Amino acid sequence: MSITARYGDPTSTLGVANDILTLQLARRSVRRFGPRDVTDDELTALVAAAQSAPTSSNLQPWSVVAVRDPDRKKRLSALAGGQAFVAEAPLFLVWIADLGRARRLAARAGTDVHAADYLETTVIGFVDTALAAQNAVIAAESLGLGSVFVGGIRNQPEQVAAELGLPPHAVAAFGLAVGEPDPAEQADVKPRLPQAAVLHHETYDAEAADRHIAAYDERLSAYNSRFGLPGGWTERVLTRLRGPESMAGRHLLRDTLERLGLPSR
């Protein structure tokens, strides 16, 4: 089991084990793919797994667009910051926070859904979309497929909506590149923060949790150096969150959501 790899700590142990835990602990992002396609049967299984995730009040406020067309993948790759693996993956799934379905239900029923205008409902849409997509990721792993999430799909949400023909009140939350992993890819299971940095008992103890960050910085720096990447975790977090200039256009997301029909007030 990859508990030691998951934390980058040879002393890490786990007192329980099963096939699902083994699969989850070994998951890594895959950005290079082999030549084989993802079959229609596999796609059906991924979506069935996604639909088996929890959903708030059974609203099911998400949809997914399966993109295989090479030209469309290239355009989406450009919109997502020029990430080549978007175009190279045999299957690119775009996960949609979709409040349009509920709006259409209301229109057919001749009623209103004013609660759909509020931030809480937008949050539900994104949360449920993420829960569904993560189920699909684990299902893909079980089928021998790899994947990587693509937040860059939010860089230009209006252009993505136009490319995919999204209806009003729907927005692409993120993409997921899926395919058979290329065994030659230089990548591994990336260590995460120690559990003591994220797990609190009864009440939140920030001082105790943060004492473990320095050790994690060392572990992640060692991991990064194996693949020619500089720095540790703290540096990357502070760089990523420095200001609007580090957000690739996503600092405008609130206004964009309103134009797409998700006012989130």
N, C-alpha and C positions, 0 to 999 in steps of 0.2 A: 504494500500500500504506500502511496506517495505522501504520507503525512510529513516525513522529513523534508521532502522537496517543497511541499506547500508552505512550510515555515522557514525553509533554509536553515534548519536547526537539527543536527543529528541526534539531539536528545529528545526530540518530540516523539511522543507515543500516543496510540489510540487504543482504548481498551475494548472497543467493539469493532466489528468488521463485517461487511457484506459486499456484494457485487456493486450495488448502487453507490455506496460510499467510495469504493475504489474508483469507479468511473468519475464521480464528482471531484475527488481529490486530484485526479490526474488530468483534469481538463486544462487546456491551454488555448490561447488564441492562435489560430492558423491563418497565415497570410500567403502561403504558397500552396497551390493545389495541383493534384495529379490530373491526368487527361480524362478520366471517366466522368460521365454525366451523373447528376442526381436523378434517379428514376422518378416517374410519376407515382409509383407506389411508395417510394421513400418520402416524397413531398406530401402525399396524403397522410402518411404516418406522422410526419412532423407537425402538420396542422392539427391532427387529432390529439396529439400530445399537448399542443398549445391550448386547445380548447378544453383540456382537462385541468387546466390551472384554475385556481380560485378567481372569482370575479365578484366585485362588490354588488350586493343586491341583485345578482344575476343580470346586471346591465349589459355585460358583454360588449363594452364600448371600444372595440378594436376590430381592425381588419388587417389583412396582409396581402401585398401584391408580390407575386412571384415573377421575377424578371429573368428571362433566359436570352432574349434577343441581344446579340453582340453590340449592335449600334446603341440600343437603349442603355445597356450597361456602361458603355463608354461615356455617354452623356451624363449618366448618374455619377460615374467616377469623377468627371470634371466638376460637377456640382458639389461633390463631397470632398473637395480639396485636392483632387488629382491623385487619389490613392489607387494605384494601379491594380491592386488585387480585387477591387470592386469589378473591374472589367474582366479580369482573368478568371474569377470564380465561375464555375458552371452554372451556379444558381445564386441569385441575389434577391433576398427577401426584404421588402420594405414594410416595416411594421407601422401601422396607422392608428393613432389615437382618433377614434371615429365616433364623434357625437352626431354625425349626420344621420345615422340610422334611426336614432331616437327622434330626431327632428322630423324625419319623414313619417315615422309612426304617428307623431302628433298631427302632422298635416293631414294624413289620411283619416284620422279620428276627429278632425275638426276641433282640436284642443291645443293648449299651450304647454310648453315645458320650460317655464321661466328659470327653474333651478339649473338648467343647462348653461345659463349665462354666467354662473359663478365659478370662482377659482376652485372650490372644492370639487366640482364636477370635472373640470379640466384635469385636476390632480388624479382623480379616479381614472380618467381615461388613460393617462400616462402610466400610472401604477399598474393597472390591469394589463396594458400592452406589454410592459416589461415582464410581468409574471408569466404571461403566455409565451413570450419569446424565449425566456430562460428554460421553460419546459421543453421547447423545441430544440434548444441547444443540447440538453442532456439526451433527448431522444436521438439527435444526430450522432452524438458520441457513441451511443449504444449500437448504431448502425455502421460504425467505422468511419463516420464523416467528421470533418473538422469545421470550425466556423470562427468568425470574428465579428464582433459588433462594430458598427460604423456610426459614431455620433456625428460625423461630418455631414451626414444627410440633413442635419439641421442648419448647415451654413447658409443655405439659400432655399428656405422652405417653400416659398411661392413658386420658384422655378421647378422644384421637385414636384409640387402639386400639379403644375401644368403638364409636366412630362408624364405623370402617371394618370392624368385625367381625374384627379380626386374631386369629389363633390364638395359643396360648401360644408363647413363645420367638421372638417377632417384635416389632419396634419400628419406628415411623416415624422414619427418619433425618433427612429433610428433605422439603420439597415443591418442586415446580417448576411455576410458572404459565407457560402456553404459549398463544400466539396470534399473530395478525398484528399487528405493531407499529403503533401509532397515530403517523403522521408528525408530528402536532402535539405530541408529548411533548417536553418540555424536558429533554433528556438527550444525552449524548455518550459517546465512548470515554473511560473514566476512566484517567488516567495511573497507571502502576505504579512501584514502586521501580526505580531504575536497575539494570541488570544487575550492575554492580559492587558493589551492596549485597547481592546474593543469590547470585552466581556465584563460587565459590571454586575454585582450581586446586590439586589435590593435597592441600592441607590447609586447614583453616578459619582465616581471618584476620579476627577480629571487629573489630579496630581499623581495618583498612583498609576493611572493608565499611561500618562505621558512619559513616565520614567523609562518605558520600554522602547521609545522611539529611536534613541541613539543606537541601540543594538540593531534595530531593524535597518537603519540607514547603512550600517556596515554590511549587513547581509545583502541588501539590495545593491549596494555599490559593487560587491563582489560578483553578484549575478550579472549586473550590467556589463562589467568589465570583460566577462567571458564572451560577450557579443559585440564588443567594441563601442559600448554606450557609456557616456560619462555620467558621474553624479549618483547621488542616492535619492531617497524618497523625499526628504524635506525640501531639497532644492527643486525637485520637479513639481511638487505641490505649489510652492510659492511662485514659481515661474508660471504655471498654468493659471493661477488665480490672481496674478498681479494686477490686472485691470482689463478694461474693454478691449484693449489692443491684443490681448492674448486669447480672445474668444472667437476669432474667425467669423465675425459678423453676427454671432449668436446673442450679443448684447442687445440686439434689436428684436428679440424674439417676442416680447410681450406685445409690441405694436403689430408684428406680423401675425400673431395668433388672432388678434382682433380683426384684422383684414380678412383672415381665412374663416371667420365666423365662430371663433372661440374667445369671447370677450374677457372671460376670467376675472370678472370684477369682484 
